[in-house]
Amino acid sequence: MARRGLPAVGGAGAACVGYGAVVSATAPFTAGADTAVALALGVVAVALGLRLAAGPVTGPVLVPPAPAPGAPARRAVAVWGPVLGAALALELFSYAHGDRAAYPTLSSLLDSLDGGRAGKTLCATAWLALGWWLVDR
Amino acid sequence: MISRPAVLAAWALVGAAAVATQVLSAVSRGSRPGIGAVLARATDRRWVSVVLVVGWMWFGWHTFAR
C-alpha cells in the first residue's frame, strides 16, 4: 500500500465518514441515491484508471514478485480458505432457498443493519474506506 | 427445514471464525497472513485489482442505490 502520512489518512477517513453520511441520507431507488453512489463509483473508477496507467510502483507487471519464504499464497489459502468457503457456502445455501425471512443472505442481514441512519452511515463509510484502500495501493 | 435462528447462528459462527482468524493473524507476527495481507498480495496483480473494484462497485450499488 502506498505510504501515506497521518494527515492524508485522517483526511481520507474524514472524507469517507462525511460522504458516508451523505450516502446514508439518501433513500434507495431514488435519483439522490443513484447520484450519490454513482459519484463515488466514478471517483474510484478514475482513481483505478490513473493507478493502472501509472504502472506498478515496484517492478514491471509481467514479472511476478519473488515469492517470500514459506509459500505465503498456500498459507493464505490454508488460513482463510475454510472461513471464506464457509461464508460462500452459507450465502449460496440461503440464496438458493429464496425465503429471505427464514434463510437470510449476507445482503439481507446488512439490510437490517443499515435500516437506521447510524448503521447506514457506518456501512457506507466502511464501503467507501474499502474503495479508497483498493485504489490507493 | 432449517429455522431462521439456525441460519443466523451459522452466520454468527462464520463471523466469529473470521474475527478469530484475523486476531490470530495479528498476534502471530506474520506467520499467519491477515485478510489485509491476503488482499494486498492478491492486488499485486492488475486483473485482481480490477475484479475487486468491480465487485466493490456492484456491492455499493446493490446496497445503497438499488
Backbone of each chain as ProteinMPNN parsed JSONL, in Angstrom:
{"seq_chain_A": "MARRGLPAVGGAGAACVGYGAVVSATAPFTAGADTAVALALGVVAVALGLRLAAGPVTGPVLVPPAPAPGAPARRAVAVWGPVLGAALALELFSYAHGDRAAYPTLSSLLDSLDGGRAGKTLCATAWLALGWWLVDR", "coords_chain_A": {"N_chain_A": [[0.858, -1.187, 0.0], [0.462, 2.243, -0.725], [2.494, 4.465, 1.068], [1.191, 6.687, 3.356], [0.991, 9.828, 4.987], [-0.045, 10.709, 8.331], [-1.84, 12.962, 8.269], [-2.891, 12.742, 5.652], [-4.117, 10.234, 5.7], [-5.927, 10.676, 7.747], [-7.422, 12.717, 6.57], [-8.532, 11.355, 4.384], [-10.015, 9.467, 5.786], [-11.832, 11.138, 7.121], [-13.151, 12.184, 4.925], [-14.37, 9.872, 3.971], [-16.136, 9.305, 6.083], [-17.692, 11.635, 6.041], [-18.779, 11.599, 3.422], [-19.989, 9.17, 3.596], [-22.03, 9.785, 5.348], [-23.51, 11.44, 3.699], [-24.321, 9.625, 1.698], [-25.852, 7.947, 3.304], [-27.971, 9.539, 3.847], [-29.634, 9.387, 1.749], [-32.341, 7.726, 0.038], [-32.794, 4.387, -1.072], [-33.43, 3.547, -4.53], [-33.976, 6.059, -5.497], [-33.355, 9.17, -7.248], [-31.483, 10.672, -5.91], [-30.015, 8.794, -4.361], [-28.983, 7.245, -6.441], [-27.345, 9.168, -7.699], [-25.536, 9.922, -5.643], [-24.22, 7.5, -5.07], [-23.262, 6.795, -7.599], [-21.462, 8.854, -8.062], [-19.426, 8.284, -6.207], [-18.627, 5.805, -7.246], [-17.664, 6.646, -9.707], [-15.479, 8.292, -8.998], [-13.764, 6.42, -7.807], [-13.399, 4.682, -9.961], [-12.042, 6.346, -11.772], [-9.744, 6.865, -10.24], [-8.691, 4.28, -10.097], [-8.168, 3.831, -12.793], [-6.19, 5.786, -13.261], [-4.227, 4.816, -11.581], [-3.631, 2.338, -12.704], [-2.733, 3.191, -15.168], [-0.457, 4.518, -14.431], [1.199, 2.47, -13.769], [2.967, -0.22, -12.066], [4.264, 0.26, -8.754], [6.485, -1.043, -7.834], [8.646, -2.781, -9.766], [8.179, -4.391, -13.015], [4.983, -5.239, -14.54], [4.736, -7.717, -15.804], [6.572, -9.325, -14.639], [6.403, -11.471, -12.072], [6.259, -10.89, -8.518], [8.974, -11.874, -6.441], [8.643, -14.932, -4.74], [7.979, -14.989, -1.289], [9.624, -16.507, 1.544], [8.215, -19.616, 2.692], [5.944, -20.122, 1.237], [3.635, -18.171, 0.931], [1.181, -17.819, -0.413], [-0.03, -20.318, -0.367], [-0.261, -20.62, 2.352], [-2.023, -18.541, 2.908], [-4.325, -19.464, 1.65], [-4.756, -21.749, 3.163], [-5.261, -20.64, 5.66], [-7.352, -18.753, 5.331], [-9.096, -19.905, 3.534], [-10.984, -21.934, 4.565], [-12.708, -20.277, 6.117], [-13.681, -18.326, 4.297], [-14.742, -20.059, 2.433], [-16.774, -21.302, 3.928], [-18.428, -19.085, 4.378], [-19.183, -18.483, 1.746], [-20.497, -20.852, 1.037], [-22.646, -20.814, 2.842], [-23.925, -18.478, 2.041], [-24.714, -19.159, -0.589], [-26.35, -21.345, -0.021], [-28.406, -20.099, 1.483], [-29.303, -18.251, -0.396], [-30.258, -19.919, -2.4], [-32.545, -20.97, -1.271], [-34.375, -18.926, -1.278], [-36.428, -17.841, 0.442], [-36.144, -15.119, 2.223], [-36.704, -14.377, 4.824], [-36.604, -16.675, 6.385], [-34.227, -17.748, 5.571], [-31.768, -15.897, 5.725], [-29.637, -13.968, 3.633], [-26.301, -12.628, 3.214], [-26.58, -9.993, 2.313], [-29.209, -9.446, 3.022], [-28.969, -9.516, 5.748], [-27.335, -7.322, 6.065], [-29.11, -5.373, 5.259], [-30.812, -5.218, 7.447], [-29.016, -4.239, 9.246], [-28.291, -1.748, 8.189], [-30.644, -0.367, 8.326], [-31.262, 1.757, 10.014], [-30.253, 5.231, 10.408], [-27.698, 5.635, 11.596], [-26.484, 3.092, 11.402], [-26.495, 2.802, 8.646], [-24.825, 4.891, 7.881], [-22.449, 3.981, 8.998], [-22.047, 1.606, 7.522], [-21.842, 2.66, 4.912], [-19.599, 4.288, 5.204], [-17.627, 2.358, 5.767], [-17.708, 0.979, 3.365], [-16.871, 2.961, 1.53], [-14.31, 3.458, 2.556], [-13.093, 1.021, 2.045], [-13.117, 1.054, -0.748], [-11.405, 3.223, -1.185], [-9.052, 2.174, -0.1], [-8.586, 0.07, -1.889], [-7.865, 1.353, -4.272], [-5.754, 2.925, -3.575], [-3.246, 1.753, -3.601]], "CA_chain_A": [[0.0, 0.0, 0.0], [1.227, 3.471, -0.735], [2.648, 5.018, 2.409], [0.578, 7.996, 3.498], [1.16, 10.433, 6.29], [-1.246, 10.727, 9.172], [-2.849, 13.925, 7.787], [-3.564, 12.23, 4.445], [-5.012, 9.139, 6.11], [-7.021, 11.305, 8.504], [-8.275, 13.425, 5.62], [-9.305, 10.359, 3.632], [-11.0, 8.904, 6.716], [-12.893, 12.133, 7.337], [-13.93, 12.256, 3.683], [-15.221, 8.665, 3.917], [-17.223, 9.472, 7.066], [-18.575, 12.702, 5.563], [-19.566, 11.171, 2.267], [-20.845, 8.093, 4.083], [-23.229, 10.428, 5.895], [-24.296, 11.912, 2.55], [-24.962, 8.444, 1.096], [-26.861, 7.407, 4.225], [-29.126, 10.438, 3.877], [-30.474, 9.133, 0.575], [-33.161, 6.508, 0.092], [-32.598, 3.575, -2.278], [-34.389, 3.676, -5.636], [-34.264, 7.466, -5.785], [-32.3, 9.817, -8.033], [-30.453, 11.107, -4.971], [-29.15, 7.65, -4.054], [-28.253, 6.911, -7.672], [-26.307, 10.175, -7.937], [-24.515, 9.869, -4.597], [-23.416, 6.282, -5.221], [-22.571, 6.849, -8.892], [-20.318, 9.772, -7.917], [-18.355, 7.529, -5.537], [-18.137, 4.809, -8.198], [-16.889, 7.349, -10.73], [-14.194, 8.727, -8.428], [-12.906, 5.241, -7.63], [-13.043, 4.176, -11.294], [-10.995, 7.228, -12.308], [-8.531, 6.627, -9.452], [-8.129, 2.988, -10.519], [-7.606, 4.026, -14.131], [-4.931, 6.524, -13.13], [-3.238, 3.939, -10.949], [-3.206, 1.33, -13.678], [-1.969, 3.875, -16.216], [0.849, 4.892, -13.887], [2.028, 1.274, -13.671], [3.262, -0.67, -10.705], [5.257, 1.032, -8.008], [7.707, -1.843, -7.743], [8.861, -3.83, -10.755], [7.236, -4.47, -14.129], [3.797, -6.061, -14.291], [4.849, -9.072, -16.322], [7.475, -10.108, -13.803], [5.754, -11.615, -10.773], [7.156, -10.64, -7.395], [9.636, -13.081, -5.939], [7.889, -15.486, -3.613], [8.608, -14.905, 0.023], [9.771, -17.842, 2.12], [7.063, -20.177, 3.4], [4.792, -20.254, 0.348], [2.563, -17.398, 1.562], [-0.121, -17.998, -1.064], [-0.601, -21.56, 0.146], [-0.637, -20.358, 3.748], [-3.225, -17.697, 2.897], [-5.464, -20.339, 1.325], [-4.989, -22.649, 4.299], [-5.78, -19.873, 6.807], [-8.617, -18.06, 5.047], [-9.961, -20.719, 2.681], [-12.147, -22.502, 5.26], [-13.644, -19.23, 6.557], [-14.343, -17.761, 3.122], [-15.528, -21.142, 1.844], [-17.988, -21.472, 4.734], [-19.294, -17.927, 4.106], [-19.724, -18.645, 0.39], [-21.46, -21.966, 1.061], [-23.841, -20.378, 3.565], [-24.591, -17.494, 1.184], [-25.369, -19.886, -1.68], [-27.411, -22.14, 0.59], [-29.519, -19.205, 1.818], [-29.813, -17.664, -1.639], [-30.991, -20.946, -3.153], [-33.848, -21.223, -0.658], [-35.287, -17.861, -1.703], [-37.187, -17.21, 1.524], [-35.155, -14.31, 2.946], [-37.016, -14.306, 6.252], [-36.135, -17.9, 7.039], [-32.85, -18.017, 5.147], [-31.175, -14.6, 5.388], [-28.331, -13.892, 2.98], [-25.457, -11.572, 3.789], [-27.115, -8.663, 1.998], [-30.428, -9.19, 3.806], [-28.507, -9.175, 7.099], [-26.871, -5.931, 6.001], [-30.298, -4.516, 5.183], [-31.309, -4.962, 8.799], [-28.024, -3.409, 9.942], [-28.293, -0.357, 7.713], [-32.003, 0.17, 8.325], [-31.234, 3.06, 10.693], [-29.309, 6.187, 9.829], [-26.334, 5.415, 12.113], [-25.965, 1.862, 10.81], [-26.258, 3.019, 7.222], [-23.617, 5.719, 7.782], [-21.315, 3.104, 9.299], [-21.843, 0.719, 6.366], [-21.383, 3.453, 3.76], [-18.225, 4.706, 5.498], [-16.765, 1.185, 5.591], [-17.661, 0.694, 1.923], [-16.022, 3.978, 0.898], [-12.926, 3.246, 3.008], [-12.58, -0.14, 1.303], [-12.852, 1.519, -2.107], [-10.19, 4.046, -1.139], [-7.91, 1.263, 0.125], [-8.341, -0.725, -3.088], [-7.214, 2.119, -5.344], [-4.613, 3.67, -3.048], [-2.191, 0.783, -3.348]], "C_chain_A": [[0.891, 1.233, 0.0], [1.292, 4.035, 0.676], [2.078, 6.427, 2.441], [0.854, 8.51, 4.895], [-0.163, 10.453, 7.04], [-2.277, 11.746, 8.68], [-3.616, 13.412, 6.572], [-4.554, 11.131, 4.802], [-6.213, 9.708, 6.871], [-7.986, 12.031, 7.585], [-9.144, 12.472, 4.832], [-10.384, 9.747, 4.524], [-12.158, 9.857, 6.946], [-13.775, 12.247, 6.1], [-14.865, 11.061, 3.574], [-16.408, 8.81, 4.878], [-18.231, 10.505, 6.553], [-19.434, 12.25, 4.388], [-20.461, 9.984, 2.611], [-22.138, 8.648, 4.655], [-24.132, 10.935, 4.774], [-25.055, 10.739, 1.923], [-26.084, 7.931, 1.985], [-28.106, 8.285, 4.295], [-30.064, 10.202, 2.698], [-31.265, 7.846, 0.768], [-32.94, 5.718, -1.195], [-33.738, 3.771, -3.281], [-34.853, 5.121, -5.843], [-33.102, 8.047, -6.595], [-31.165, 10.264, -7.128], [-29.485, 9.987, -4.643], [-28.323, 7.266, -5.273], [-27.078, 7.866, -7.873], [-25.176, 10.049, -6.925], [-23.612, 8.65, -4.78], [-22.624, 6.326, -6.521], [-21.356, 7.77, -8.826], [-19.139, 9.054, -7.266], [-17.76, 6.498, -6.489], [-17.244, 5.467, -9.249], [-15.519, 7.766, -10.219], [-13.246, 7.54, -8.301], [-12.489, 4.669, -8.979], [-11.929, 5.019, -11.909], [-9.676, 6.987, -11.568], [-7.875, 5.309, -9.856], [-7.493, 3.114, -11.899], [-6.276, 4.747, -14.083], [-3.843, 5.638, -12.547], [-2.71, 2.913, -11.942], [-2.369, 1.962, -14.781], [-0.566, 4.231, -15.731], [1.772, 3.697, -13.778], [2.34, 0.937, -12.235], [4.333, 0.187, -10.053], [6.575, 0.276, -7.953], [7.707, -2.899, -8.834], [7.83, -3.841, -11.847], [6.117, -5.466, -13.857], [4.02, -7.51, -14.689], [5.804, -9.939, -15.505], [6.836, -10.251, -12.427], [6.743, -11.372, -9.645], [7.759, -11.956, -6.902], [8.875, -13.621, -4.74], [8.669, -15.381, -2.319], [8.73, -16.318, 0.591], [8.479, -18.319, 2.766], [5.823, -20.266, 2.559], [3.579, -19.512, 0.89], [1.192, -17.589, 0.922], [-0.807, -19.249, -0.534], [-1.056, -21.371, 1.598], [-1.923, -19.534, 3.817], [-4.464, -18.529, 2.609], [-5.794, -21.229, 2.514], [-5.649, -21.908, 5.463], [-7.181, -19.348, 6.516], [-9.593, -18.871, 4.208], [-11.175, -21.293, 3.397], [-13.187, -21.448, 5.661], [-14.421, -18.679, 5.359], [-15.207, -18.809, 2.425], [-16.832, -21.349, 2.593], [-18.967, -20.321, 4.477], [-19.958, -18.062, 2.736], [-20.793, -19.739, 0.362], [-22.764, -21.545, 1.735], [-24.644, -19.372, 2.74], [-25.364, -18.206, 0.06], [-26.541, -20.719, -1.163], [-28.64, -21.27, 0.871], [-30.155, -18.642, 0.557], [-30.689, -18.663, -2.391], [-32.38, -21.196, -2.576], [-34.862, -20.111, -0.943], [-36.007, -17.141, -0.583], [-36.224, -16.449, 2.433], [-35.432, -14.244, 4.45], [-36.462, -15.521, 6.988], [-34.67, -18.181, 6.739], [-32.167, -16.705, 4.753], [-29.818, -14.74, 4.708], [-27.545, -12.759, 3.637], [-26.06, -10.196, 3.52], [-28.418, -8.392, 2.747], [-30.073, -8.915, 5.272], [-28.03, -7.729, 7.147], [-28.045, -4.964, 5.947], [-30.83, -4.205, 6.575], [-30.329, -4.094, 9.581], [-28.11, -1.956, 9.496], [-29.718, 0.201, 7.578], [-32.077, 1.534, 8.984], [-30.163, 3.951, 10.104], [-27.877, 5.925, 10.286], [-25.716, 4.175, 11.477], [-25.639, 2.047, 9.344], [-25.015, 3.886, 7.004], [-22.371, 4.872, 8.012], [-20.997, 2.21, 8.104], [-21.284, 1.487, 5.173], [-19.942, 3.907, 3.968], [-17.257, 3.541, 5.274], [-16.617, 0.853, 4.112], [-16.737, 1.687, 1.201], [-14.558, 3.785, 1.284], [-12.3, 2.064, 2.271], [-12.254, 0.26, -0.132], [-11.585, 2.345, -2.178], [-8.961, 3.155, -1.001], [-7.564, 0.499, -1.149], [-7.593, 0.054, -4.167], [-5.984, 2.885, -4.861], [-3.462, 2.721, -2.724], [-1.116, 0.871, -4.424]], "O_chain_A": [[1.94, 1.259, 0.644], [0.29, 4.081, 1.389], [2.456, 7.267, 1.625], [0.94, 7.745, 5.856], [-1.236, 10.247, 6.473], [-3.47, 11.445, 8.668], [-4.826, 13.611, 6.461], [-5.672, 11.09, 4.289], [-7.352, 9.285, 6.672], [-9.201, 11.982, 7.775], [-10.332, 12.72, 4.625], [-11.516, 9.532, 4.089], [-13.319, 9.448, 6.965], [-14.993, 12.389, 6.208], [-16.01, 11.199, 3.141], [-17.542, 8.479, 4.529], [-19.443, 10.298, 6.614], [-20.642, 12.481, 4.355], [-21.529, 9.797, 2.026], [-23.208, 8.067, 4.476], [-25.357, 10.873, 4.875], [-26.252, 10.829, 1.651], [-27.139, 7.528, 1.495], [-29.164, 7.842, 4.742], [-31.162, 10.755, 2.656], [-30.893, 6.988, 1.568], [-32.9, 6.295, -2.282], [-34.86, 4.116, -2.91], [-35.968, 5.372, -6.3], [-32.008, 7.484, -6.622], [-30.004, 10.239, -7.535], [-28.271, 10.194, -4.643], [-27.126, 6.997, -5.168], [-25.963, 7.441, -8.177], [-24.002, 10.066, -7.293], [-22.391, 8.751, -4.662], [-21.455, 5.942, -6.553], [-20.336, 7.5, -9.46], [-17.998, 9.191, -7.707], [-16.542, 6.328, -6.544], [-16.207, 4.923, -9.631], [-14.517, 7.614, -10.917], [-12.068, 7.638, -8.645], [-11.354, 4.218, -9.134], [-10.987, 4.483, -12.494], [-8.616, 6.912, -12.191], [-6.65, 5.225, -9.949], [-6.414, 2.575, -12.146], [-5.336, 4.369, -14.782], [-2.686, 5.698, -12.963], [-1.509, 2.653, -12.013], [-1.416, 1.357, -15.272], [0.389, 4.247, -16.508], [2.989, 3.86, -13.702], [2.028, 1.69, -11.313], [5.192, 0.76, -10.724], [7.649, 0.875, -8.018], [6.873, -3.804, -8.833], [6.715, -3.356, -11.651], [6.265, -6.399, -13.067], [3.559, -8.426, -14.009], [5.833, -11.158, -15.672], [6.731, -9.271, -11.69], [7.938, -11.622, -9.802], [7.119, -13.007, -6.949], [8.506, -12.871, -3.837], [9.869, -15.651, -2.272], [8.014, -17.224, 0.163], [7.73, -17.518, 3.325], [4.735, -20.467, 3.098], [2.593, -20.142, 1.272], [0.168, -17.533, 1.603], [-2.012, -19.249, -0.282], [-2.092, -21.89, 2.012], [-2.792, -19.779, 4.654], [-5.513, -18.342, 3.225], [-6.963, -21.441, 2.836], [-6.49, -22.468, 6.167], [-8.085, -19.475, 7.341], [-10.785, -18.564, 4.171], [-12.294, -21.16, 2.901], [-14.39, -21.685, 5.56], [-15.647, -18.577, 5.392], [-16.27, -18.492, 1.892], [-17.88, -21.548, 1.978], [-20.174, -20.536, 4.371], [-21.148, -17.789, 2.586], [-21.848, -19.579, -0.251], [-23.851, -21.875, 1.262], [-25.874, -19.4, 2.732], [-26.524, -17.887, -0.202], [-27.594, -20.785, -1.796], [-29.766, -21.645, 0.544], [-31.378, -18.562, 0.445], [-31.726, -18.301, -2.946], [-33.292, -21.59, -3.302], [-36.07, -20.334, -0.857], [-36.18, -15.924, -0.657], [-35.572, -17.036, 3.296], [-34.512, -14.077, 5.251], [-35.917, -15.399, 8.085], [-33.961, -18.778, 7.55], [-32.006, -16.432, 3.564], [-28.966, -15.517, 5.139], [-28.054, -12.036, 4.494], [-26.054, -9.332, 4.397], [-28.711, -7.243, 3.076], [-30.78, -8.178, 5.959], [-28.273, -7.006, 8.113], [-27.989, -3.873, 6.514], [-31.245, -3.081, 6.857], [-30.723, -3.321, 10.454], [-28.015, -1.042, 10.314], [-29.957, 1.129, 6.806], [-32.865, 2.382, 8.566], [-29.274, 3.487, 9.39], [-26.946, 5.981, 9.482], [-24.558, 4.201, 11.06], [-24.641, 1.525, 8.848], [-24.246, 3.657, 6.07], [-21.367, 5.022, 7.315], [-19.838, 2.068, 7.715], [-20.362, 1.021, 4.504], [-19.15, 3.914, 3.026], [-16.2, 3.713, 4.667], [-15.533, 0.489, 3.658], [-15.923, 1.293, 0.366], [-13.668, 3.93, 0.446], [-11.122, 2.1, 1.915], [-11.227, -0.151, -0.673], [-10.786, 2.198, -3.102], [-7.959, 3.349, -1.689], [-6.389, 0.3, -1.456], [-6.779, -0.516, -4.895], [-5.248, 3.439, -5.678], [-2.79, 2.868, -1.704], [-0.137, 0.126, -4.382]]}, "seq_chain_B": "MISRPAVLAAWALVGAAAVATQVLSAVSRGSRPGIGAVLARATDRRWVSVVLVVGWMWFGWHTFAR", "coords_chain_B": {"N_chain_B": [[-36.663, -28.858, 7.657], [-34.709, -25.973, 8.012], [-34.493, -23.612, 10.628], [-34.876, -20.0, 10.948], [-33.386, -18.973, 13.216], [-31.343, -20.892, 13.305], [-29.975, -20.481, 10.912], [-29.131, -17.872, 11.315], [-27.459, -18.318, 13.491], [-25.505, -19.822, 12.254], [-24.423, -17.891, 10.548], [-23.413, -16.17, 12.488], [-21.471, -17.8, 13.572], [-19.718, -18.062, 11.41], [-18.931, -15.397, 11.167], [-17.68, -15.041, 13.662], [-15.6, -16.842, 13.363], [-14.172, -15.596, 11.333], [-13.36, -13.228, 12.6], [-11.84, -14.327, 14.687], [-9.836, -15.599, 13.204], [-8.595, -13.389, 12.078], [-7.684, -12.075, 14.38], [-5.926, -14.008, 15.398], [-4.093, -13.93, 13.325], [-3.083, -11.375, 13.69], [-1.733, -11.602, 16.107], [0.18, -13.419, 15.502], [2.492, -12.492, 14.475], [3.116, -12.328, 11.723], [3.334, -14.945, 10.818], [0.926, -16.08, 10.168], [-1.108, -15.042, 7.611], [-3.027, -12.03, 7.626], [-6.318, -10.797, 6.653], [-5.943, -8.408, 5.346], [-3.3, -8.586, 4.45], [-3.556, -10.71, 2.701], [-5.309, -9.656, 0.775], [-3.745, -7.501, -0.064], [-1.575, -8.778, -1.227], [-2.883, -10.186, -3.245], [-3.825, -8.111, -4.845], [-1.563, -7.285, -6.092], [-1.568, -8.16, -8.604], [-2.84, -6.859, -11.587], [-5.331, -7.56, -12.75], [-6.682, -8.693, -10.673], [-7.041, -6.508, -8.998], [-8.789, -5.0, -10.595], [-11.019, -6.72, -10.741], [-11.733, -6.822, -8.027], [-12.382, -4.132, -7.545], [-14.53, -3.806, -9.296], [-16.303, -5.601, -8.101], [-16.595, -4.289, -5.663], [-17.89, -1.989, -6.565], [-20.292, -3.085, -7.551], [-21.337, -4.069, -5.145], [-21.736, -1.71, -3.632], [-23.583, -0.331, -5.209], [-25.703, -2.145, -5.22], [-26.302, -2.243, -2.506], [-26.716, 0.43, -1.571], [-27.972, 1.977, -3.53], [-29.71, 0.569, -5.322]], "CA_chain_B": [[-36.467, -27.444, 7.328], [-33.863, -25.275, 8.972], [-35.172, -22.404, 11.075], [-34.117, -18.759, 10.849], [-32.337, -18.879, 14.24], [-30.206, -21.761, 12.977], [-29.195, -19.819, 9.858], [-28.46, -16.726, 11.945], [-26.367, -18.864, 14.308], [-24.439, -20.21, 11.327], [-23.76, -16.643, 10.134], [-22.645, -15.682, 13.643], [-20.302, -18.676, 13.685], [-18.788, -17.681, 10.336], [-18.379, -14.095, 11.542], [-16.756, -15.237, 14.78], [-14.41, -17.515, 12.821], [-13.406, -14.592, 10.592], [-12.72, -12.34, 13.591], [-10.809, -15.109, 15.385], [-8.72, -15.807, 12.274], [-7.875, -12.114, 11.95], [-6.983, -11.821, 15.65], [-4.787, -14.935, 15.432], [-3.108, -13.409, 12.377], [-2.455, -10.187, 14.272], [-0.81, -11.963, 17.198], [1.148, -14.428, 15.055], [3.666, -11.747, 13.998], [3.442, -12.573, 10.316], [3.356, -16.347, 10.379], [-0.379, -16.341, 9.553], [-1.497, -13.788, 6.956], [-4.342, -11.446, 7.883], [-7.082, -10.58, 5.427], [-5.329, -7.273, 4.658], [-2.108, -9.072, 3.747], [-4.02, -11.546, 1.584], [-5.817, -8.755, -0.273], [-2.629, -6.708, -0.583], [-0.788, -9.623, -2.123], [-3.704, -10.511, -4.416], [-3.965, -6.946, -5.722], [-0.339, -7.046, -6.855], [-1.933, -8.441, -9.997], [-3.791, -5.823, -12.032], [-6.681, -8.061, -13.02], [-7.342, -8.901, -9.377], [-7.472, -5.172, -8.569], [-9.966, -4.612, -11.375], [-12.144, -7.566, -10.31], [-12.156, -6.402, -6.681], [-13.046, -2.822, -7.626], [-15.851, -4.026, -9.908], [-17.121, -6.198, -7.037], [-16.88, -3.201, -4.712], [-18.899, -1.129, -7.201], [-21.574, -3.8, -7.553], [-21.828, -4.153, -3.768], [-22.232, -0.39, -3.224], [-24.798, -0.023, -5.97], [-26.743, -3.085, -4.744], [-26.635, -1.971, -1.106], [-27.117, 1.795, -1.238], [-28.768, 2.654, -4.563], [-30.793, -0.286, -5.853]], "C_chain_B": [[-35.664, -26.762, 8.427], [-34.532, -23.961, 9.353], [-34.255, -21.182, 10.934], [-33.051, -18.637, 11.941], [-31.118, -19.747, 13.929], [-29.327, -21.117, 11.911], [-28.45, -18.616, 10.441], [-27.286, -17.195, 12.801], [-25.196, -19.265, 13.418], [-23.681, -18.969, 10.846], [-22.899, -16.102, 11.269], [-21.367, -16.495, 13.815], [-19.251, -18.309, 12.637], [-18.126, -16.344, 10.667], [-17.364, -14.222, 12.664], [-15.47, -15.906, 14.3], [-13.534, -16.515, 12.074], [-12.667, -13.668, 11.558], [-11.588, -13.081, 14.3], [-9.587, -15.324, 14.491], [-7.893, -14.535, 12.135], [-7.091, -11.809, 13.22], [-5.757, -12.733, 15.755], [-3.685, -14.461, 14.48], [-2.352, -12.233, 12.985], [-1.442, -10.568, 15.345], [0.265, -12.957, 16.748], [2.42, -13.796, 14.516], [4.105, -12.198, 12.603], [3.439, -14.023, 9.884], [2.019, -16.77, 9.78], [-0.846, -15.036, 8.911], [-2.895, -13.324, 7.364], [-5.049, -11.183, 6.572], [-6.5, -9.406, 4.634], [-4.119, -7.704, 3.848], [-2.501, -9.917, 2.54], [-4.492, -10.661, 0.427], [-4.682, -7.96, -0.908], [-1.811, -7.524, -1.571], [-1.575, -9.919, -3.414], [-3.762, -9.331, -5.38], [-2.634, -6.516, -6.335], [-0.583, -7.322, -8.336], [-3.022, -7.451, -10.416], [-5.21, -6.353, -12.169], [-7.429, -8.318, -11.718], [-7.855, -7.559, -8.84], [-8.761, -4.777, -9.277], [-11.191, -5.412, -10.93], [-12.654, -7.108, -8.939], [-12.882, -5.061, -6.718], [-14.426, -2.956, -8.264], [-16.807, -4.65, -8.877], [-17.531, -5.171, -6.002], [-17.978, -2.291, -5.278], [-20.28, -1.797, -7.164], [-22.177, -3.806, -6.15], [-22.436, -2.811, -3.328], [-23.536, -0.035, -3.923], [-25.975, -0.849, -5.435], [-27.224, -2.69, -3.341], [-27.259, -0.594, -0.903], [-27.996, 2.468, -2.289], [-29.953, 1.819, -5.02], [-30.948, -1.511, -4.991]], "O_chain_B": [[-35.917, -26.956, 9.616], [-35.079, -23.272, 8.492], [-33.036, -21.309, 10.817], [-31.923, -18.243, 11.647], [-29.99, -19.377, 14.254], [-28.1, -21.186, 11.98], [-27.29, -18.371, 10.107], [-26.239, -16.548, 12.833], [-24.036, -19.073, 13.782], [-22.454, -18.985, 10.746], [-21.786, -15.63, 11.038], [-20.315, -15.954, 14.158], [-18.056, -18.252, 12.93], [-16.922, -16.171, 10.476], [-16.309, -13.589, 12.628], [-14.381, -15.58, 14.772], [-12.307, -16.568, 12.162], [-11.491, -13.362, 11.359], [-10.504, -12.529, 14.492], [-8.449, -15.243, 14.952], [-6.664, -14.579, 12.08], [-5.956, -11.337, 13.149], [-4.68, -12.287, 16.152], [-2.498, -14.574, 14.786], [-1.139, -12.107, 12.819], [-0.403, -9.92, 15.475], [1.158, -13.299, 17.524], [3.343, -14.515, 14.133], [5.287, -12.419, 12.341], [3.533, -14.306, 8.69], [1.965, -17.703, 8.979], [-0.966, -14.023, 9.6], [-3.828, -14.124, 7.438], [-4.459, -11.325, 5.501], [-6.551, -9.398, 3.404], [-3.922, -7.261, 2.717], [-1.863, -9.851, 1.49], [-4.133, -10.878, -0.731], [-4.649, -7.763, -2.123], [-1.404, -7.024, -2.62], [-1.021, -9.907, -4.513], [-3.75, -9.523, -6.596], [-2.573, -5.496, -7.022], [0.106, -6.786, -9.205], [-3.994, -7.236, -9.693], [-6.171, -5.699, -11.766], [-8.651, -8.183, -11.657], [-8.957, -7.48, -8.297], [-9.702, -4.286, -8.654], [-12.274, -4.851, -10.763], [-13.862, -7.018, -8.719], [-13.874, -4.866, -6.016], [-15.379, -2.306, -7.834], [-17.974, -4.27, -8.795], [-18.664, -5.174, -5.521], [-18.883, -1.877, -4.554], [-21.283, -1.181, -6.804], [-23.375, -3.579, -5.98], [-23.512, -2.777, -2.73], [-24.466, 0.491, -3.311], [-27.075, -0.339, -5.226], [-28.411, -2.794, -3.034], [-28.224, -0.457, -0.151], [-28.695, 3.432, -1.977], [-31.076, 2.318, -5.094], [-31.801, -2.354, -5.264]]}, "name": "protein", "num_of_chains": 2, "seq": "MARRGLPAVGGAGAACVGYGAVVSATAPFTAGADTAVALALGVVAVALGLRLAAGPVTGPVLVPPAPAPGAPARRAVAVWGPVLGAALALELFSYAHGDRAAYPTLSSLLDSLDGGRAGKTLCATAWLALGWWLVDRMISRPAVLAAWALVGAAAVATQVLSAVSRGSRPGIGAVLARATDRRWVSVVLVVGWMWFGWHTFAR"}
